[in-house]
Structure formats: C-alpha cells, structure tokens
Amino acid sequence: MFESFDLNIAFDLRVALFLGAILLLVFAIFTGASVWQTSRLASAEVLKRTVRTFQNGFVQKTLLAMHIALTVALVSGASLFGASIRNMYAIDFGIQPKNVWNIALAPRPGGYRNFNPEPYYRNLLSHLESLPGVLSASISHDVPFYDSASKAVVNAIDTAQATPEIRARILGIGDRFFETLGANIRAGEDFTRTGNNSFERSVIITKSLAERLGDPNALVGHHLRIGADSKYQRVRVAGVSSNMDLNLVDLENQRPYTAFTNFWQDRELQRYPVIVIRMSSHSLDPSAVRRVVEHQGREYVQRFTTLTDEIDNALIENRFLAYLSGAFGALALAVAAVGLFGLLSYQVSNRTAEIGIRMALGAKPLKIQTLFFSQVAKLLLIGAIAGAGLLFGVQKAIASFLFGASASNLSLFAFSIGLLVATALAASWIPVRRASRVDPSQALHHP
C-alpha cells in the first residue's frame, strides 16, 4: 500500500568498471593533450614568442571552451529541474494540506475476527475528534497522493442525454472528508455517518467529472454506473465536490475525474483504513492517538504522516534529481572558474613583455583589461552556443522528469548564462587586474 523512493548505494562492480574506464579515458585525453603541447613547445623554441604563445594557449582554450559548453548544459539542466520542482509545489490540488495528518491503521492479531466495522470506526472517529486541537476527522480506504486507488468506467444511466463512458479514479471515503482536507461540496450534500445502510448507495463526484457527464447541478439525485461490480450498477449522486486531485502520477491533468464512494456502505473498504485529521496547528500528539486506537482493542497505528509529507514523498525522486543536478552544476561552475583563472594567469605571464610594450606605447590599463576580457567573452560565446545545442540535445532524455519547464525557456537559459558570466568575471578579475598593473620598465626586460 505504501511506496517509497529507495536509493540503493550498494557497491556495483559494473558501475565501478564503467566509471574507471571513463576516468582512464579522461586521463588519457588530458595527458595526451599536455604531452602534445609540450612537444610542440620544444620544437618551436626557435620561433617568436608570439607564435609560441598562440600555440601554448590553443589547446587550453579549446578544452576550456568545451568545459564551458558542458557547464552551460549542466547549470541550465539544474535550473530546469529547480523550476520543475517549484512548478510542482505550486500546483493547486484543490485542498489545503497544511495541518492535516494521515494515520494508517492495521489490525492486531485476530483483530478483524468477528468484526463489525461500522460502529467501531464511527466510535473511533468520535473519540479522535474529541482530542485537543482536532478540528475534524474522517476516514478513507486509501492514502491521498498514493496511486493505489482503482479506476473504473463511469457513466450516467438516467439523464435525458446520452453521456460518454469515462474512466475515473474510485476512492472510498467517509463523511467530513472534504472538510478535513479543505475542499468543499459545490452541489448536493456530504455523506452522513449514521443510517447509510438503509439508503441506496451514494457517490460524490468531482466537478470536472460532473461536467463531462452533464450539468453538475442537475446531476445531483441522478444515478451512475461505476465499473462492473454489481453493487455499483445504480449509484445515486449525492453531491458534486470541488476539483480535488489526490494523485501525483499525472501532474499535467488539471481536471481530475474522481468518484468518491461511501465508505460506510461498503464493507470491502472497511479494512486497513486511513484516518485523516485536521489540526488547529501543525502539532499532533501521537501518543494520544495511539491510546485512543489501542483502547478500541482491534487495531494499532501503523504510520503517522502529514499530508505535506505525502506530497514531498511523492516528489522525492524529482527533488533528488534537482539537488543532484544542482550539485553537478555548482561543481562545473567551480571547475570553469579555476580553468579561466589558470588560463588568464598563464596568458598574462607569457605576454608580460607584450603588455609592457603596449603600455610603453601609451596603452591605458583599461585597454589592457579589455584585451583579456575579450578573450573571456569569446570563450563564453563559443561555450554558450555549444552548451545550448548540448542542452537541447539531451532535453528528450530528461523531459519525463520535468513539469512545466523546457529547454526553450529563455529566461532559465539567460539565468544560467548570467550565472556563468558572473563566475567568469569573478575568476578573471585577479589575473586581468594584474595585467593592467604591469610596470613597463620591468616588463621590457621580461624573458
């Protein structure tokens, strides 16, 4: 009934071998590039320093541009995951989950033997509602935001016009369920806690389902057929609720089709129930709830959670990917900053004599700074273009994990580029400032 996101961190030989192969490949590429560059320097010792400087910096600039492209893709991907998580938490589920607790119950050994559930659960809810801070309590056969509820075909059977068959989520609930979750009944009435078995079976449907079946206001009192179960071939519509989406499987669906059957009228639902409680504040005394349940003598409390925790748990995989991509994006930014700092420091050291000549001929410090910052701008431009192409290339691979965010979102891409530019400027400032402060009389004697 309950699901969780399990992160398996056990040692895996195949993963270790794959990572080892990747590390060896990266080591070979960078070592080979360094050896090739060193051999080029040795053979070009007779050439002029300007030519040598160009050769020295070409491989580094190329590798750095490639890394900037990867950084753009990683930071943009992290921004996409972050935006996706924000969009998920901004979804209007049609309820008010704050200060709502879920309490899952399970039977003691033999607890369901000779069990009359209706008076038992009515009495249990009455005792729970008498606890300090409890505003309302209800019961359900399923935990909100878990995908264990069944689906069935629903259609109207006694309306004037023909209605389509619609697959809807079926959830058994007790009275005050909507009040407890912060929803409301838009038409008709809620279930009642007493006397339900003397009446025909009833159902409450969401507004979006009612609109598909006909006029939401006129549908109250008419009958539906739900699935193939003989007990639900003629069910009276007791009410129409506001749209409540208690399922996170299809986040894009803003028109949930849900039929709430009456918990008190179906003994098959009255096993392993979930109690939902709305508190006046976030705090709930678990020991008091356990004492009430234990006093009944049939069940025990299996699990305490808040409704907000259920939403967090349902989104834990998406949040994990967002945090992981953010960590990789931050690491890529740090490595890019180190690379830019090292490249510019190397360039300043190699071009000290050139800088001295330029300054001796009247070049201002601002001109020298512009010279080096232009190199950074070229690398960023090349890396940004390549990174954008890389991001769009991998978007299909991560699209299933995104909600309301895409690589075509220019604002997110601009944020990623702005963050990279800020990092690059911070990393470049020290070597560029050092270049603009070169003393021409000393620089001219620099080898």
Steps between C-alpha positions, in 0.01 A plus 500: 500500500780738586779586262831673547794613298793271577851614417719191463859596579641149512826434315444400138799356314360591156451863601850509652656359183307745284608797712858371497495481121365853477769630736774325301364646178491852645850455643628380162343793314633769731841337544531454125408863442763612751771279347412619149512861614838449671649342187374786292664744738833319479503497122383861476758649733661680210182676402395836622331531840173615347474185293597289798239674713233418245602136497510484878150636539318326215447162665412657834247733339345211308469281808370789706239587237386136506476513878304825487255333260456213745462748786226689314314173443537389863404835652205532260392146583519579871290812438242292313473248782473781754224670300325166462498444878366853558223437248408172670466661841295782346234259370154566639377156609170644612576432866678666793760243614649704784431357849339184360627165629465150354481211746522154346345220705566126496334217693639335808527120474141385460377858514268462201347174626127541572545866413211744453686796341227763472432569869868441577627770264221742585593471865872533419445820301286649778776438754768642270293813434483558876881528530642849567578695181305270266266697274361208300571137417398266222589162358609361164608166360798657323775750581471829309771540234565126472412334172345190654140605440321312225352641181170410337271609218232744618193605303158651576204267449183706553572844356316644204806503278746226423829534686843363414672226695783654700774329697515652846698438815288331768565587864297386800463774764296580808308809600692828565777387265472816288481724806810334648705540182385857445274437199128560475173366361386722212161336453300243693615372837772311679474141621356445846652291776180319606221314328676455166417134451128573491542709186613422147869528429624854449798667338656846489682600181741779418380802307707410191348151488151644545557742212591210272190309602258793474384804694675487843200651679239287323703180547437487876236235573559317173674165475833375370642165406852446637707215361378140480437436870134409549481721812576810292274457197257761630654755738332826595700824462486655848716801418755668279827606662757756399778360284739301717806338347635248750721325247849619398547253217367736233597850609393650169139402564326802653152347460496192723227243448432349842198323644486480881298202615348479847737326743212420737309307233772258385643246745773411252650846552494473879835329546843662550351851488671838516379764746543863390503766771508878468671672789472860613882506491771281350562306822327170569556285806570149359478342845145632548393359163663165579318485835166560330566231237635250755198562722277378215687169520498403132777689322826682549652808338728387220614839368478873577557752221386848410334568168784736407745215568299278266541761226872525573538122490312481172742755351817366665645356179457833321653688793794259515573556131470876549747499790738268315496710182547813711807348665649408163420846366675665796801271456516580129489873578787462748714306252423754225606783734826322580562437131443864405719621785780264398477582129504876552782480755700297250422748223603797717826329592583416137403841366666716765749639250225569248294677767803713590548603138131590465509709816828666401332601173217666693245223560285574803426238771138488379623403153707216646202378703277511194757292311478214745131528575433472125667156510268398783200633303596294193536183706165563670327564169634183340426298813148642534410414140638148533338461844161605365526236229600238756211594729242475223655168400449342843163661571312193379689286749393715797159610371316231700639648825399858420169670574420834340863563402687449173831584340319756283439712810718800418481649849651187657769482232577870548528441876749219439706715263491792744620277783784370284599853390504618862719204596733563204539869584575420864760241398657729238521815711823423686718400199356780282557758775857372535552542125382862511751577776809375320795739529622569139865551608507156662286330239739595219772299672270199545632195306 
